[in-house]
Amino acid sequence: MSEQKTLRDRRASFGGSLALFGLAILAYLFFRWMLFEPFVIPSGSMIPTLLVNDHIIVKKFAYGLRVPFTKKWLVGPNVPKRGDVVVFRSVDQDDYYLIKRVVGLPGDRVEYTESGELKINGQPVVDKEVALPSGWTPAELEEPPANLRAFREQLGAHNHWEILERGDYHYPQSEIVVPAGELFVMGDNRDRSRDSRYWGEFPLKNLIGQATWVWMGCSVTLSQVDFLCDPRYIRWHGLIHQIE
């Protein structure tokens, strides 16, 4: 009898552990799908706000809620605030994600001149040219600092970095009106960003969430797992900071 009881206890214990493990997996998937999800920055279009291989946290409920494990919105999507940094599905490739800054909201008139001046509803956006911080390296900027001009731009409540390459020409956008239900977005690395100036606006339904925090970044990733940082090359000066 004691051996049979021990076997039953072991089976019950194993079944309980398996159930807890299953609940933990479901909780993780729910947390990742509905609340927060980590992403890694693959390119330099948002330099210097976000550097290549920055690991970020995206708030997925910032603009509404989706039905779990689907693309269907349960609540929303709501319009982001001007200046928010957002992650969204590409208009050309549904399984490809992009990250840009919201410049134009539905109904806005947006223009970007060859001289690098951004206008919204006929008014120039306030920006101030400043010196590049000495801590930024050519490798992080993907360009010698002497070749760049740095600005602090005010978009809505966001006062953020913007960089331009030195020169008289910057890829322009003639004035357009952002359609209802869509957004016009740009990268902070204005001369090295393929954004709404190239492929147009994108629909709100493609939103994934708002990029809120950088929690780690590095200059080199592991050769076998290219989305994980090599601990020897972590950017310690860039750990855990809010995305402006």
C-alpha positions in Angstrom: 0.0 0.0 0.0 2.7 2.5 0.9 4.5 1.9 -2.5 1.2 2.5 -4.3 0.5 5.7 -2.3 4.0 7.0 -3.0 3.5 6.4 -6.8 0.2 8.2 -6.7 1.8 11.1 -4.7 4.6 11.3 -7.3 2.1 11.4 -10.2 0.1 14.1 -8.5 3.2 16.1 -7.8 4.4 15.8 -11.4 0.9 16.7 -12.7 0.8 19.8 -10.4 4.3 20.9 -11.5 3.3 20.5 -15.2 0.2 22.5 -14.6 2.2 25.3 -12.9 4.7 25.3 -15.7 1.9 25.6 -18.3 0.3 28.5 -16.3 3.7 30.2 -16.2 4.1 29.9 -20.0 0.6 31.3 -20.5 1.3 34.1 -18.1 4.5 35.0 -20.0 2.8 34.9 -23.4 -0.1 37.0 -22.1 2.4 39.5 -20.5 4.3 39.7 -23.7 1.3 39.9 -26.1 -0.8 42.3 -24.1 1.5 44.4 -21.9 5.2 44.7 -22.6 7.5 43.2 -25.2 11.3 43.4 -25.7 12.7 44.5 -29.0 16.2 45.0 -30.4 17.1 48.0 -32.6 18.5 46.6 -35.9 19.4 49.7 -37.8 20.6 53.3 -37.3 17.5 55.2 -38.5 16.8 56.5 -34.9 20.4 57.4 -34.0 21.1 59.1 -31.6 17.9 58.5 -29.7 18.3 54.7 -30.2 21.6 53.1 -31.2 22.1 49.8 -33.1 21.7 46.8 -30.7 19.8 48.8 -28.1 17.4 46.5 -26.2 14.1 48.3 -25.6 10.8 47.7 -23.9 7.7 48.4 -25.9 4.4 49.2 -24.0 1.9 47.3 -26.1 -1.2 48.6 -24.3 -0.2 52.3 -24.8 -2.8 52.8 -27.7 -5.3 50.1 -26.9 -5.7 46.3 -26.4 -5.7 43.5 -28.8 -7.5 40.2 -28.6 -4.8 37.8 -27.2 -2.7 36.2 -29.9 -4.4 37.9 -32.8 -4.0 41.2 -34.7 -7.6 42.2 -34.0 -8.0 45.3 -31.7 -10.3 44.8 -28.7 -10.0 48.4 -27.6 -8.5 51.1 -30.0 -6.2 51.7 -31.7 -6.0 55.2 -30.2 -4.0 58.0 -31.9 -0.5 58.4 -30.4 0.8 61.8 -29.2 3.0 63.8 -31.6 6.6 62.9 -30.8 6.0 59.4 -29.5 8.4 56.7 -30.6 6.4 53.8 -31.9 6.9 50.3 -33.2 4.6 49.2 -36.0 4.2 46.7 -38.8 5.6 47.7 -42.2 3.0 48.7 -44.8 4.9 46.5 -47.3 5.7 43.4 -45.2 3.3 42.4 -42.4 5.9 40.4 -40.4 8.5 43.2 -40.5 8.6 45.7 -37.7 9.8 49.3 -37.8 10.5 52.0 -35.2 10.1 55.7 -35.9 8.9 58.9 -34.3 5.3 60.2 -34.9 5.5 63.5 -36.7 2.1 64.0 -38.3 -1.3 63.0 -36.8 -4.5 62.4 -38.8 -5.5 65.7 -40.5 -2.1 67.4 -40.1 -0.3 69.2 -42.9 3.3 68.0 -42.9 6.2 69.4 -44.9 9.9 68.7 -44.8 12.2 71.1 -46.8 15.5 70.4 -48.6 17.2 72.6 -45.9 16.0 70.2 -43.2 13.2 72.3 -41.8 10.1 70.4 -40.6 6.8 72.2 -40.8 3.5 71.0 -39.3 0.3 72.8 -40.2 2.4 75.6 -41.8 4.4 76.2 -38.6 8.1 75.4 -38.4 8.9 72.9 -35.6 11.1 74.4 -33.0 14.6 73.0 -33.0 17.9 74.3 -31.7 21.3 73.4 -33.0 23.6 72.1 -30.3 27.0 70.5 -29.9 27.3 66.7 -30.2 28.1 65.2 -26.8 31.7 64.1 -26.7 30.6 60.7 -25.4 29.2 59.6 -28.7 31.7 57.7 -30.8 31.9 57.4 -34.6 31.0 53.7 -34.3 27.8 54.6 -32.4 26.8 57.4 -34.8 27.9 55.4 -37.8 29.6 58.5 -39.0 32.4 60.8 -37.9 30.9 63.4 -35.6 32.5 66.2 -37.7 30.2 65.2 -40.5 27.1 65.7 -38.5 24.9 68.5 -37.1 22.9 67.9 -33.9 19.7 69.5 -32.9 17.2 69.4 -30.0 13.7 69.2 -31.5 10.4 69.9 -29.7 7.6 67.6 -30.9 4.6 67.8 -28.7 5.8 67.0 -25.1 9.0 65.4 -26.5 12.3 67.3 -26.6 14.6 64.9 -28.4 17.8 64.6 -30.4 17.9 64.9 -34.2 20.9 64.7 -36.5 21.6 65.8 -40.0 24.5 65.2 -42.3 26.4 68.4 -43.1 25.3 69.7 -46.5 22.7 71.8 -48.2 20.3 69.0 -49.3 18.1 66.7 -47.2 15.5 64.4 -48.6 12.3 66.6 -48.7 8.6 66.0 -48.4 6.3 68.4 -50.2 3.3 69.4 -48.0 0.8 66.5 -47.6 -2.3 66.1 -45.5 -2.2 63.0 -43.3 -5.3 60.9 -44.0 -7.7 59.9 -41.3 -6.7 56.8 -39.4 -3.0 57.1 -40.5 0.3 58.5 -39.2 3.3 60.2 -40.7 6.5 59.1 -39.1 10.3 60.0 -39.4 13.5 58.7 -38.0 15.7 61.0 -35.8 18.6 60.2 -38.1 16.9 62.3 -40.8 19.3 61.7 -43.7 19.6 57.9 -43.0 16.0 57.0 -42.4 13.6 55.4 -44.8 10.3 56.6 -43.4 7.0 58.2 -44.5 8.9 60.4 -46.9 9.7 57.3 -48.9 6.8 54.9 -48.4 4.0 57.2 -47.2 1.8 57.0 -44.1 0.9 53.9 -42.3 -2.5 52.9 -40.8 -3.1 53.0 -37.0 -4.1 49.4 -37.1 -0.5 48.5 -37.8 0.6 49.9 -34.4 2.4 47.5 -32.0 3.1 49.9 -29.1 5.1 52.7 -27.7 8.9 52.4 -27.2 9.4 53.5 -23.6 12.7 52.3 -22.1 16.2 51.2 -23.2 17.4 48.6 -20.7 20.6 47.6 -22.3 22.7 48.2 -25.4 26.0 46.9 -26.9 28.3 47.5 -29.8 28.8 43.8 -30.5 26.3 40.8 -30.3 27.1 37.2 -29.8 28.2 35.5 -33.0 25.9 32.5 -32.4 22.9 34.4 -31.2 22.9 37.8 -32.9 20.1 39.3 -30.9 21.9 38.9 -27.6 24.7 41.3 -26.4 28.2 40.2 -26.0 28.8 41.0 -22.3 32.3 42.3 -23.2 30.8 45.1 -25.4 27.9 46.4 -23.3 27.4 50.2 -23.4 27.4 50.7 -19.7 26.8 54.5 -20.1 23.5 53.7 -21.9 21.9 51.3 -19.4 18.3 51.8 -18.3 17.0 55.1 -19.5 13.7 56.4 -20.7 13.2 57.0 -24.4 12.5 60.7 -25.1 
